[in-house]
Amino acid sequence: MVQFGVKQSVSRSVMLNLLNFGIAFMLVSAERSLKHGESAKEAETNDNYLLKAIDFLWKSDESDYHHVWPEMEFNWQIVLGSIIGFFGAAFGSVGGVGGGGIFVPMLSLIIGFDPKSATAISKCMIMGAAASTVYYNLRLRHPTLDMPIIDYDLALLIQPMLMMGISIGVTFNVIFADWMVTVLLIILFIGTSTKAFFKGVETWKKETILKKEVARRSASNDTSGGDVEYKPLPSGPNNDPPKDNTDKEVSVLENVCWKELGLLCFVWVAFLILQITKNNTTACSALYWVLNLLQIPVSVGVSLYEAVSLYKGRRVIASKGDQGTNFRVLQLVTYCALGVLAGVVGGLLGLGGGFIMGPLFLELGVPPQVSSATATFAMTFSSSMSVVEYYLLKRFPVPYALYFTAVATVAALIGQHVVRRLIILFGRASLIIFILASTIFVSAISLGGVGISNMIGKMKRHEYMGFENLCKYGS
């Protein structure tokens, strides 16, 4: 049922995107017709809509895009931007979404960067927040099982496909016009935030039932009254009373699965070598496309290894307990496809990919703490690769990137510590899910509003709103 629901949700999103792209095209096409003084009679006689669409969407020698990099100086914009970035990183790292949906509007509206440069700096902030969060999580255990809080098998299935999607998304960021991104963003974010919210409500209800049951047992055993101590939701075999590892810490070395980590690092290094080599070749040359295509066997090969192992039962998604076995082929293919989608969205919008992975992991039945930690772990690799790609493209000023990365790094550590204390205090791991849902929703409103505003402004100024030339700007 979960698999069918995921497929149906993806299909609806694709159809809605096509519909909205069509509507947006007709609106902007009408504006351009007025700009060039096309009469109504001429418009009626021009029946070749395909040529009109190509003319609107693709002019290889035309572009109105210019990078805007404000001078770095201490002023109210820096102070306000730092505060917003701090809270965005704190909440984003807890939810496992990175916080890019808050970073990009802040960098554009307050600091003054152009949207594409803001996207690149946002990736730097996500990388810093993700790295510090992973360091924090490497000392923690699964809330109910005897394993690390990071599920390395789940990361090994998704991360290589996420990396491939990131590379595609960065290329799309160069090519796509802003209005094309806005439509996709609004639909995707509202859908995922709504789904995450209902998952949070469901988890809250289960926690309430569990807390009442513990209170009833305590009363029947004539124990002293007062607050009932926190017990995580059952995850073990046959729903046996779970262990409580919520406040347990171990050494970092004890929590690292070296084989899986080695494979993940292999994918990252292979992509890094391909990206650096590609940057030193002529854009759109034969070698350029060969290097791009070589990313496919690297990512697909590692994910396929993990998927086959899961299918044959040699490996399991241990964080799900007994439910982490018996995967079907279509189910595994769907998860990998969603990993690619998360990467494309992340690279295109300057987000961490957690906006897709977080809700996906929750739908898989992974506990909220593990979902957040694993999504952030995967984002560390993908976001750092995006930073390298954007740096090679010279898409952001280094001083600004270093400063805001430092802000996000500190904020993520503080956010993780505070929310972990709150979970222990209130006994509500669903807090993570609600933070995830609210962060995605706020991102939808902020990014969507900025995108719509920019689109209307360009229409009024009769600016070119089609595709950019990848071969002209490089990748």
C-alpha positions in Angstrom: 0.0 0.0 0.0 2.9 2.4 0.8 4.5 1.6 -2.5 1.2 2.2 -4.4 0.7 5.4 -2.6 4.2 6.7 -3.4 3.7 5.8 -7.1 0.3 7.5 -7.3 1.7 10.6 -5.5 4.6 10.9 -8.0 2.3 10.5 -11.0 0.0 13.2 -9.7 2.9 15.6 -9.2 4.2 15.0 -12.8 0.8 15.6 -14.3 0.2 18.8 -12.3 3.7 20.0 -13.2 2.9 19.6 -16.9 -0.4 21.4 -16.6 1.1 24.3 -14.7 4.0 24.6 -17.2 1.5 24.8 -20.0 -0.5 27.6 -18.3 2.6 29.5 -17.4 3.8 29.2 -21.0 0.6 30.6 -22.4 0.6 33.6 -20.0 4.2 34.6 -20.8 3.8 33.9 -24.5 0.9 36.3 -24.6 3.1 39.0 -22.9 5.8 38.5 -25.4 3.4 38.8 -28.3 2.2 42.2 -26.9 5.9 43.2 -26.5 6.6 42.7 -30.2 3.4 44.4 -31.3 1.8 41.3 -32.8 -1.7 42.0 -34.0 -4.7 39.8 -33.1 -5.1 38.9 -36.8 -1.5 37.9 -37.1 -1.7 35.8 -34.0 -4.8 34.0 -35.3 -3.1 33.1 -38.6 0.0 31.8 -36.8 -1.0 28.2 -36.2 2.5 26.7 -35.6 2.4 26.7 -31.8 5.4 24.3 -31.7 7.7 26.9 -33.4 6.3 29.6 -31.1 7.1 27.5 -28.1 10.6 26.9 -29.3 11.1 30.5 -30.1 9.9 31.5 -26.6 11.8 28.8 -24.7 15.1 28.7 -26.5 17.2 31.5 -27.9 20.8 30.4 -27.8 22.1 34.0 -28.1 19.7 35.6 -25.7 19.9 35.8 -21.9 18.9 38.5 -19.4 20.6 36.7 -16.5 23.2 38.5 -14.5 24.8 37.5 -11.2 24.5 40.0 -8.3 27.1 39.7 -5.5 26.8 42.4 -2.9 29.8 43.6 -1.1 30.5 41.9 2.3 30.2 44.4 5.1 28.7 44.5 8.5 25.2 45.9 8.3 21.6 45.1 9.3 21.2 42.8 6.3 24.1 40.6 7.6 22.7 40.6 11.2 19.1 39.7 10.1 20.3 37.2 7.6 22.5 35.5 10.2 19.6 35.2 12.6 17.3 33.7 10.0 20.0 31.4 8.8 20.7 30.3 12.3 17.1 29.2 13.0 16.8 27.8 9.5 19.8 25.6 10.0 18.7 24.6 13.5 15.2 23.5 12.5 16.4 22.1 9.1 19.0 19.9 10.6 16.6 18.5 13.2 14.0 17.7 10.5 16.7 16.3 8.2 15.8 18.7 5.3 18.9 21.0 5.4 17.0 24.3 5.6 17.6 25.4 2.0 14.0 26.5 1.6 14.7 29.2 4.2 18.3 30.0 3.2 17.5 30.8 -0.5 14.8 33.5 0.2 17.0 35.0 3.0 20.0 35.3 0.7 17.9 36.7 -2.1 15.6 39.1 -0.3 17.7 40.2 2.6 21.4 39.9 1.6 20.7 40.8 -2.1 22.1 37.9 -4.1 20.5 36.8 -7.4 18.5 33.6 -7.1 21.1 31.3 -8.7 23.9 32.6 -6.6 21.7 32.3 -3.5 21.1 28.7 -4.5 24.8 28.0 -4.6 25.5 29.6 -1.2 22.5 27.8 0.3 24.2 24.5 -0.7 27.3 25.6 1.3 25.2 26.3 4.3 23.4 22.9 4.0 26.8 21.2 3.8 28.0 22.8 7.0 24.8 22.0 8.9 24.8 18.5 7.6 28.4 17.8 8.5 28.0 19.1 12.1 24.8 17.1 12.5 26.4 13.9 11.3 29.3 14.4 13.8 26.7 14.9 16.5 24.7 11.8 15.5 27.8 9.5 15.2 27.7 9.3 19.0 24.1 8.2 19.2 22.3 4.9 19.0 19.0 3.8 17.5 16.2 4.8 19.9 15.0 1.2 20.4 17.4 -1.2 18.6 21.1 -2.1 19.2 22.5 -0.3 16.2 23.7 3.2 15.2 21.1 5.9 14.8 22.3 6.2 11.1 21.0 3.4 9.0 23.9 2.8 6.6 22.1 0.2 4.4 19.3 2.7 3.8 21.9 5.4 3.0 23.7 3.1 0.7 20.6 2.4 -1.3 19.6 6.1 -1.7 22.8 8.1 -1.6 24.4 7.1 -5.0 21.1 7.9 -6.8 20.9 11.1 -4.8 24.4 12.0 -6.1 23.4 11.4 -9.7 20.3 13.4 -9.2 22.3 16.3 -7.8 24.5 16.4 -10.8 21.5 16.5 -13.1 19.9 19.2 -10.9 22.9 21.4 -11.0 22.9 21.3 -14.8 19.2 22.1 -14.8 19.9 25.0 -12.5 22.1 26.5 -15.3 19.5 25.8 -18.0 16.1 26.3 -16.5 14.3 29.7 -16.1 13.2 30.6 -12.6 9.5 30.4 -13.4 9.9 26.7 -14.4 11.3 25.9 -11.0 8.6 27.8 -9.1 5.8 25.7 -10.3 7.6 22.4 -9.4 8.6 23.7 -6.0 5.1 24.8 -4.9 3.4 21.5 -5.8 6.2 19.3 -4.4 6.6 21.1 -1.1 3.0 21.5 -0.3 2.4 17.8 -1.0 5.3 16.6 1.0 4.7 18.9 4.0 1.0 17.8 4.1 2.0 14.1 4.1 4.6 14.7 6.8 2.1 16.5 9.0 -0.4 13.7 8.9 2.5 11.2 9.6 3.3 13.4 12.6 -0.3 13.3 13.9 -0.3 9.5 13.5 2.9 9.2 15.5 1.7 11.6 18.2 -1.5 9.4 18.7 0.6 6.3 19.0 2.9 8.0 21.5 -0.2 9.1 23.5 -1.5 5.5 23.6 1.9 4.2 24.7 2.2 6.8 27.4 -1.3 6.0 28.7 -0.4 2.3 28.7 2.8 2.9 30.7 0.9 5.1 33.1 -1.8 2.4 33.6 0.9 -0.3 34.3 2.6 2.0 36.7 -0.6 2.6 38.6 -1.4 -1.1 38.7 2.1 -1.8 40.2 1.5 0.9 42.9 4.4 3.0 41.7 4.6 6.6 42.7 2.8 9.2 40.6 4.2 12.0 38.6 5.4 12.2 35.0 5.7 9.0 33.2 9.3 8.4 31.9 9.8 8.4 28.1 9.5 5.1 26.4 10.0 5.0 22.6 7.5 3.4 20.3 7.9 -0.4 19.9 10.2 -1.4 17.0 11.5 -4.7 18.1 10.3 -8.2 17.1 6.6 -8.8 17.9 6.4 -5.3 19.4 8.2 -6.4 22.5 8.9 -3.7 25.0 11.7 -1.6 23.4 15.0 -0.6 24.8 15.4 3.1 25.6 18.6 4.3 23.9 17.4 7.9 23.6 19.9 9.2 26.0 22.7 6.7 25.3 26.0 7.8 23.8 28.9 5.7 22.5 32.2 6.4 20.9 32.2 7.5 17.2 34.3 4.5 16.1 31.7 2.1 17.6 29.0 3.7 15.5 30.7 3.6 12.1 30.0 0.8 9.6 33.2 0.9 7.7 32.3 -1.1 4.6 29.2 0.9 3.8 31.0 4.2 4.6 33.8 3.1 2.2 31.3 2.5 -0.6 29.7 5.9 0.0 33.1 7.6 -0.1 34.0 5.7 -3.3 30.9 7.2 -5.0 31.8 10.7 -3.7 35.4 10.5 -4.9 34.4 9.1 -8.3 31.9 11.9 -8.8 34.5 14.4 -7.7 37.1 13.2 -10.2 34.5 13.2 -13.0 33.4 16.7 -12.1 36.9 18.2 -12.0 37.8 16.5 -15.3 34.6 17.7 -16.9 35.3 21.2 -15.8 38.6 21.2 -17.7 37.0 20.1 -21.0 35.1 22.1 -23.6 31.4 22.4 -22.7 29.2 20.1 -24.8 32.2 18.4 -26.5 32.1 14.6 -26.9 34.4 14.1 -23.9 32.2 16.4 -21.8 29.1 14.1 -22.4 31.2 10.9 -21.9 32.2 12.2 -18.5 28.6 13.1 -17.6 27.4 9.6 -18.6 30.1 7.9 -16.6 28.3 9.0 -13.5 25.5 6.6 -14.3 27.4 3.3 -13.9 29.1 4.5 -10.7 25.8 5.5 -9.0 23.6 2.7 -10.4 26.3 0.1 -9.7 26.5 0.8 -6.0 22.8 1.2 -5.5 22.1 -2.0 -7.5 24.6 -3.9 -5.3 22.6 -2.8 -2.2 19.2 -3.4 -3.9 20.1 -6.9 -4.9 21.4 -7.6 -1.4 18.2 -6.4 0.1 16.1 -8.3 -2.3 17.9 -11.6 -1.7 17.9 -11.0 2.1 21.7 -10.8 2.5 21.2 -7.3 4.0 18.2 -5.6 5.7 17.0 -2.1 6.6 17.8 -2.8 10.2 16.2 0.4 11.6 12.8 -1.0 10.7 13.1 -4.1 12.8 11.4 -7.2 11.4 9.8 -5.1 8.7 13.2 -4.3 7.1 13.2 -7.5 5.0 11.3 -9.0 2.0 11.6 -6.1 -0.4 10.0 -6.4 -3.9 11.8 -5.3 -7.1 9.3 -2.6 -8.0 9.5 -1.3 -4.4 13.3 -1.0 -4.6 13.2 0.6 -8.0 10.7 3.2 -6.7 12.9 4.1 -3.8 15.9 4.6 -6.1 13.9 6.7 -8.5 12.8 8.9 -5.6 16.4 9.2 -4.6 17.2 10.6 -8.0 14.2 12.9 -7.8 15.4 14.2 -4.4 18.8 14.9 -5.9 17.4 16.7 -8.9 15.3 18.9 -6.7 18.2 19.5 -4.4 20.6 20.5 -7.1 18.0 22.6 -9.0 16.7 24.5 -6.0 19.7 24.6 -3.7 18.0 22.4 -1.2 19.4 19.3 0.6 17.2 16.6 -0.9 15.8 15.9 2.6 12.5 17.4 1.5 12.0 14.1 -0.4 14.0 11.7 1.7 12.6 12.7 5.1 8.9 12.0 4.2 10.0 8.9 2.2 11.9 7.4 5.2 9.0 8.0 7.5 6.7 6.2 5.0 9.1 3.3 5.1 8.4 3.0 8.8 11.8 4.3 10.0 11.7 6.0 13.4 11.8 9.9 13.2 15.2 10.1 14.9 16.7 7.6 12.4 14.9 9.2 9.4 16.4 12.6 10.3 19.9 11.3 11.0 20.0 9.1 7.8 18.7 11.8 5.5 21.2 14.3 6.9 24.0 11.7 6.5 23.2 11.2 2.8 22.9 15.0 2.4 26.4 15.5 3.6 27.8 13.7 0.5 25.3 15.2 -1.9 25.6 18.8 -0.7 29.4 18.8 -0.5 29.4 17.5 -4.2 27.1 20.4 -5.1 29.4 22.9 -3.4 32.3 21.5 -5.5 30.3 21.8 -8.7 29.1 25.3 -7.9 32.6 26.4 -7.0 34.0 25.1 -10.3 31.2 27.0 -12.0 32.2 30.2 -10.0 28.6 30.6 -8.8 29.3 32.1 -5.3 31.7 34.5 -3.6 33.9 32.5 -1.2 33.9 35.0 1.8 30.1 35.0 2.0 30.0 31.2 1.6 32.5 30.6 4.5 30.7 33.0 6.8 27.2 31.6 6.4 28.5 28.0 6.4 30.0 28.7 9.8 26.7 30.1 11.0 24.8 27.0 9.8 27.4 24.6 11.3 27.0 26.1 14.8 23.2 26.4 14.6 22.8 22.7 13.6 24.8 21.5 16.6 22.7 23.6 19.0 19.4 22.6 17.3 20.3 18.9 17.6 21.1 19.2 21.3 18.1 21.2 22.2 15.5 19.1 20.4 17.1 15.9 21.7 16.6 17.2 25.2 13.0 18.1 24.4 12.3 14.6 23.1 13.6 13.1 26.3 11.7 15.6 28.4 8.3 15.3 26.7 8.6 11.8 25.4 7.5 12.9 21.9 9.7 11.8 19.0 6.9 13.2 16.7 8.3 16.6 17.4 10.9 15.9 14.7 8.1 15.1 12.2 6.3 18.3 13.0 9.5 20.3 12.6 10.0 18.6 9.3 6.5 19.4 8.1 6.6 23.0 9.2 10.0 23.6 7.7 8.9 22.2 4.3 5.7 24.3 4.4 7.5 27.5 5.3 9.9 26.8 2.5 7.0 26.3 0.1 5.5 29.7 1.0 8.8 31.6 1.0 10.4 30.1 -2.1 7.1 30.0 -3.9 6.3 33.6 -3.1 9.7 34.8 -4.2 9.5 32.8 -7.4 6.0 34.1 -8.3 7.1 37.7 -7.6 10.1 37.3 -9.8 8.1 35.8 -12.6 5.5 38.6 -12.5 8.3 41.2 -12.5 10.0 39.6 -15.6 6.7 39.5 -17.4 6.1 43.2 -16.8 9.6 44.0 -18.0 9.2 41.8 -21.0 12.4 39.9 -20.2 13.5 36.7 -21.8 12.1 33.8 -19.8 13.2 30.7 -21.7 16.0 28.2 -21.3 19.6 29.3 -20.9 22.3 27.9 -23.2 24.3 25.2 -21.3 27.1 25.2 -23.9 27.5 28.9 -23.5 27.7 29.1 -19.7 29.3 25.7 -19.1 28.3 23.3 -16.4 
